[in-house]
Amino acid sequence: MKKILIFIICFLLISLGSAIFRQRQPTRTVSPKPIFPTQIPTPSVDTPIKETSAIFVPYWDVSAPNTYFSQYDRIIYFGVSANTNGVDRNEVGYQSIEAFLSAVPDDKKRLLTLRMLNTEAIYSVLENEKNQDTIIEETVNLAKQYAFDGIVLDLELSSSLKTDTAGNINKFVQQFYSGAKKYYIPFSVLVYGDIFYRGRPYDLAFLAKNSDEIMIMAYDFHKSGGEPGPNFPFGSNKGQEYNFQRMISDFISSVPKEKITVVFGMFGYDWLVDERKLPIRPAKALSLNEIHTQFFPCDLENCLVRRDETSSETEINYIISAKTPDEQGVYRIDYHIVWFEDEESVAIKKEWLREKGMVSTAYWAYGYF
């Protein structure tokens, strides 16, 4: 009995010692065996930015069929005008608002443009804060009354000898932006494409900070009163002439890309020129539809149609020979040069914009193409 008791005590002591020893051993972490085949996480893919497009509808042509606008995200009414008394309610632009709205589907965003194109009236407004307040209030009220989804300010001054013009424009735009934001109405500013090249009186960086969007008129680089040339050349030979690519580089130095919309002008000019190809009189503006009707096919005398690879736009040369002599008995010959933007040249410019991460574009204008 005594031996059995001693054996039990010894067994208990040995068991207790083993337990204490195990508790003092460091814990080891054992990695689970990988599941075969190994699960590789799918890399995240950036969601592509959706391209957006818009079209301007001028007040003189609001008869678009309802289905025409299906391809555009925003329809921009161009628009109502203003003078020193406020929005001009007697002008045809104001009187055509309802006709415009009836032509646009309800599911499309509709923007209202305020047209300020008269130089004398612009100066009067910029120098009178009361006039500015009236214009801003009446434009915002119109946008609210007709449920427009945004306001576009088109204030066009080609040049100015007054040193305070840019500052006065800044104050007006800032007030307009504040007035629109009070009612959560997006506010855009439409500006010349050649604003840097020709030194227009605009402080672009300030305008960008005091608006939701900067719309660039990427057309009319060669004016009707100037020498013949592309609407706005994509590139230029040996960098001698300002071009679309340099323009965009200039703009993104002052405006965030996401705030920029590039507006293409679907039209061209027909210049009457002399033997040196210098204009004799201001050119005649032609919509793209008119150009296709008149020159495709081109049955005019000595008609030469070519697409310029550098500018991406098309040039047409032709002559018109008089059938009867003039007072001096001379049979007159008129030399013409036409330059214009079309869908093909726009496609080249849009592809370049995509590469730069810019996806918002618009067209001037409905009825032109």
C-alpha positions in Angstrom: 0.0 0.0 0.0 2.9 2.3 0.9 4.6 1.6 -2.5 1.4 2.4 -4.4 1.0 5.7 -2.6 4.6 6.6 -3.4 4.1 5.7 -7.2 1.0 8.0 -7.4 2.8 10.9 -5.8 5.7 10.6 -8.2 3.4 10.4 -11.2 1.6 13.6 -10.1 4.9 15.4 -9.7 6.1 14.4 -13.1 2.8 15.5 -14.8 2.9 18.9 -13.0 6.5 19.5 -14.1 5.7 18.7 -17.8 2.8 21.2 -17.7 4.9 23.9 -16.3 7.6 23.3 -18.9 5.1 23.5 -21.8 3.8 26.9 -20.5 7.3 28.3 -20.6 8.0 27.4 -24.2 7.6 30.4 -26.8 4.5 30.3 -28.8 4.9 29.5 -32.5 2.7 30.9 -35.2 2.0 28.4 -37.9 1.0 29.8 -41.3 -1.9 28.0 -42.9 -1.1 26.2 -46.1 -2.1 28.2 -49.2 -5.2 27.2 -51.0 -4.5 25.9 -54.5 -4.7 27.6 -56.9 -3.5 30.8 -55.2 -6.1 33.7 -55.3 -4.5 36.8 -57.0 -6.4 40.0 -56.2 -7.8 41.8 -59.3 -6.0 45.1 -59.8 -8.3 48.2 -59.4 -9.1 49.9 -62.7 -9.7 53.6 -62.8 -13.2 54.4 -64.0 -12.9 56.3 -67.3 -14.1 59.9 -67.3 -17.3 60.2 -69.3 -17.1 62.5 -72.3 -19.8 65.2 -72.5 -21.0 67.2 -75.4 -23.1 70.3 -75.8 -24.5 72.4 -78.6 -25.5 76.0 -78.8 -28.9 76.9 -80.3 -29.1 80.4 -81.6 -32.2 82.4 -81.0 -32.7 82.9 -84.8 -33.1 79.1 -85.3 -35.0 77.3 -82.6 -37.0 75.0 -84.8 -35.0 71.9 -84.1 -36.9 68.6 -84.1 -37.2 67.1 -80.6 -35.1 64.0 -81.6 -32.1 66.1 -82.9 -30.7 66.7 -79.4 -30.5 63.1 -78.3 -26.7 63.0 -79.0 -25.9 65.9 -76.7 -25.8 66.2 -72.9 -26.4 69.9 -72.7 -28.4 72.3 -74.9 -27.3 75.9 -74.6 -29.7 78.6 -75.6 -28.0 81.6 -77.2 -29.6 83.5 -75.7 -30.9 86.8 -74.2 -29.1 90.1 -74.4 -28.6 92.9 -71.9 -28.2 96.7 -72.0 -27.9 99.4 -69.3 -31.5 98.8 -68.3 -31.1 95.1 -67.7 -32.2 92.1 -69.8 -33.8 93.3 -73.0 -37.3 91.9 -73.0 -38.2 93.4 -76.4 -35.4 91.6 -78.2 -36.1 88.4 -80.2 -33.8 86.3 -78.0 -35.9 86.9 -75.0 -39.1 86.4 -76.9 -37.9 83.0 -78.2 -37.1 81.4 -74.9 -40.3 79.3 -74.8 -39.9 78.2 -78.4 -36.4 76.9 -77.5 -37.6 75.1 -74.4 -40.4 73.4 -76.3 -37.8 72.0 -78.8 -35.6 70.5 -76.1 -36.4 67.2 -74.4 -37.1 67.4 -70.7 -34.3 65.0 -69.8 -31.6 67.3 -71.3 -29.8 70.0 -69.3 -30.6 73.4 -70.7 -28.4 76.4 -70.2 -29.2 80.1 -70.7 -26.6 82.4 -72.3 -26.5 86.1 -71.6 -25.2 87.8 -74.7 -23.1 91.0 -74.1 -21.6 91.8 -77.5 -22.0 95.6 -77.9 -18.8 97.3 -76.8 -20.4 100.6 -75.8 -23.0 98.9 -73.7 -20.5 96.7 -72.1 -18.4 99.7 -70.9 -21.5 101.4 -69.6 -22.4 98.3 -67.6 -18.9 97.7 -66.2 -18.7 101.2 -64.9 -22.1 101.1 -63.1 -22.6 98.7 -60.3 -26.3 99.3 -60.2 -26.6 98.3 -63.8 -24.6 95.1 -63.0 -26.9 94.2 -60.1 -30.0 94.6 -62.3 -28.6 92.4 -65.1 -27.5 89.7 -62.7 -30.7 89.7 -60.8 -32.9 89.6 -63.9 -30.8 86.8 -65.6 -30.8 84.7 -62.4 -34.6 85.1 -62.1 -35.0 84.1 -65.8 -33.0 80.9 -65.1 -35.1 80.1 -62.1 -38.4 81.0 -63.8 -37.7 78.7 -66.8 -35.8 76.0 -64.9 -32.6 76.4 -66.7 -29.7 74.2 -65.4 -27.1 76.8 -65.8 -26.1 80.3 -66.9 -23.4 81.1 -69.5 -22.0 84.7 -69.7 -20.8 85.7 -73.1 -19.1 89.1 -72.6 -17.0 89.9 -75.7 -14.5 92.7 -75.7 -11.9 92.3 -78.5 -9.5 94.9 -77.0 -9.5 97.8 -74.5 -7.4 100.9 -74.1 -8.7 101.3 -70.5 -6.4 100.0 -67.8 -9.2 99.1 -65.4 -11.2 96.9 -67.9 -9.9 93.6 -66.7 -10.5 94.5 -63.1 -14.1 95.7 -63.8 -14.8 92.4 -65.7 -13.5 90.5 -62.6 -15.8 92.4 -60.3 -18.8 91.8 -62.6 -18.1 88.1 -63.0 -17.5 87.6 -59.2 -20.9 89.3 -58.4 -22.6 87.1 -61.1 -21.0 84.0 -59.7 -22.2 84.8 -56.2 -25.7 85.7 -57.5 -26.0 82.4 -59.3 -24.5 80.3 -56.5 -27.1 81.7 -54.1 -29.7 79.6 -55.9 -27.3 76.7 -56.8 -27.2 77.6 -60.4 -24.0 76.6 -62.2 -22.2 79.6 -63.8 -20.0 79.4 -66.9 -17.9 82.1 -68.7 -17.4 82.0 -72.5 -14.1 83.4 -73.7 -12.1 83.9 -76.9 -9.7 81.1 -77.9 -7.0 83.7 -78.8 -7.2 85.4 -75.4 -3.5 84.9 -74.8 -2.3 85.4 -78.4 -4.0 88.7 -78.9 -3.8 90.0 -75.3 -7.5 90.3 -74.6 -8.5 92.3 -71.5 -9.4 89.2 -69.4 -7.8 87.9 -66.1 -8.4 84.2 -66.9 -7.1 82.8 -63.7 -9.5 85.0 -61.7 -12.4 84.1 -64.0 -11.6 80.4 -63.5 -11.8 80.8 -59.7 -15.1 82.7 -59.9 -17.0 80.3 -62.2 -17.9 76.7 -62.5 -16.7 76.4 -66.1 -14.6 78.2 -68.8 -15.9 77.7 -72.3 -13.3 78.3 -75.0 -14.4 79.6 -78.4 -11.9 77.5 -80.4 -12.8 79.2 -83.7 -12.6 82.4 -85.6 -8.8 82.7 -85.2 -8.7 84.0 -88.8 -11.3 86.8 -88.8 -13.6 87.8 -91.7 -11.8 91.1 -91.8 -8.3 89.6 -91.9 -6.3 87.4 -94.2 -7.5 83.9 -95.2 -6.6 81.0 -93.0 -8.0 78.1 -91.0 -10.9 78.6 -88.5 -8.4 77.6 -85.7 -5.4 75.5 -87.0 -4.6 72.3 -85.1 -0.9 72.8 -85.7 1.3 75.2 -87.6 4.3 75.0 -89.8 7.6 75.5 -87.9 5.7 77.0 -85.0 5.3 80.3 -86.8 1.6 80.7 -86.2 -0.5 80.3 -83.0 -2.5 77.1 -83.0 -5.0 74.9 -81.2 -2.3 72.9 -79.3 -0.5 75.9 -78.0 -3.9 77.5 -77.1 -4.9 74.5 -74.9 -1.5 74.6 -73.2 -1.9 78.2 -72.4 -5.4 77.7 -71.0 -4.5 74.8 -68.7 -1.8 76.9 -67.2 -4.5 79.1 -65.7 -7.6 76.9 -65.6 -8.1 73.3 -64.2 -8.7 70.8 -67.0 -12.0 69.7 -65.4 -13.3 73.2 -65.7 -12.7 73.6 -69.4 -15.1 73.0 -72.3 -13.8 73.4 -75.8 -16.3 74.9 -78.3 -15.8 74.1 -82.0 -17.2 76.4 -84.7 -18.8 74.4 -87.5 -18.4 77.1 -90.2 -15.9 78.9 -92.4 -15.2 82.0 -94.4 -15.1 82.8 -98.1 -12.6 85.5 -98.9 -12.4 87.5 -102.2 -8.7 88.1 -102.7 -6.3 89.7 -105.1 -3.4 88.1 -107.0 -1.3 88.1 -103.8 -4.1 86.3 -101.9 -4.8 89.4 -99.8 -8.4 90.1 -99.0 -10.2 92.8 -101.1 -13.2 93.0 -98.7 -14.4 91.2 -95.5 -15.1 87.5 -96.0 -18.5 86.0 -96.1 -19.4 83.6 -93.3 -20.7 80.2 -94.4 -22.1 77.4 -92.3 -20.8 73.9 -92.8 -24.1 73.0 -94.4 -23.8 75.9 -96.9 -20.2 74.9 -97.7 -21.3 71.3 -98.5 -24.1 72.5 -100.7 -21.9 75.0 -102.7 -18.6 73.0 -103.0 -19.3 69.3 -102.8 -19.1 68.5 -105.6 -17.3 71.7 -106.7 -18.3 72.6 -110.2 -16.8 76.1 -110.1 -14.0 77.2 -112.4 -10.5 76.1 -111.4 -11.9 74.7 -108.1 -9.3 73.0 -105.9 -10.3 71.3 -102.7 -7.6 70.1 -100.3 -7.3 69.2 -96.6 -4.3 70.8 -95.0 -2.5 68.1 -92.9 -0.9 70.6 -90.5 -4.0 72.6 -89.6 -6.4 69.6 -90.2 -8.9 71.9 -91.9 -9.9 72.2 -95.5 -9.0 75.0 -98.0 -10.9 75.6 -101.3 -9.6 77.8 -104.1 -11.8 78.8 -107.0 -12.4 81.6 -109.4 -15.5 83.3 -110.9 -15.0 84.8 -114.4 -17.4 87.6 -115.4 -19.5 86.8 -118.5 -19.8 90.4 -119.5 -17.1 93.1 -119.5 -17.0 96.0 -117.0 -17.1 99.7 -117.9 -13.5 99.5 -119.1 -14.3 96.5 -121.3 -12.4 94.1 -119.1 -13.7 90.7 -118.2 -13.2 90.6 -114.5 -11.9 87.5 -112.7 -12.6 87.1 -109.0 -10.3 84.8 -106.9 -11.7 83.2 -103.8 -10.3 81.3 -100.9 -12.4 79.3 -98.4 -11.3 77.8 -95.1 -13.6 75.8 -92.8 -13.9 73.4 -89.8 -15.7 70.1 -90.3 -16.4 66.8 -88.5 -13.0 65.4 -89.6 -10.9 68.2 -88.4 -12.9 68.3 -85.1 -12.3 64.5 -84.6 -8.5 65.1 -84.8 -8.7 67.9 -82.3 -11.0 65.9 -79.9 -8.6 62.9 -80.0 -5.7 65.1 -79.0 -7.9 66.6 -76.2 -8.6 63.0 -74.9 -4.9 62.3 -74.7 -4.6 65.4 -72.5 -7.5 64.2 -70.2 -10.0 66.8 -71.5 -13.4 65.4 -72.3 -15.9 68.3 -72.4 -16.7 69.8 -75.8 -19.4 71.8 -77.5 -20.4 72.9 -81.0 -21.3 76.3 -82.5 -24.1 75.9 -83.6 -27.3 74.1 -84.3 -28.3 74.5 -88.0 -24.7 74.9 -89.1 -23.9 71.2 -89.8 
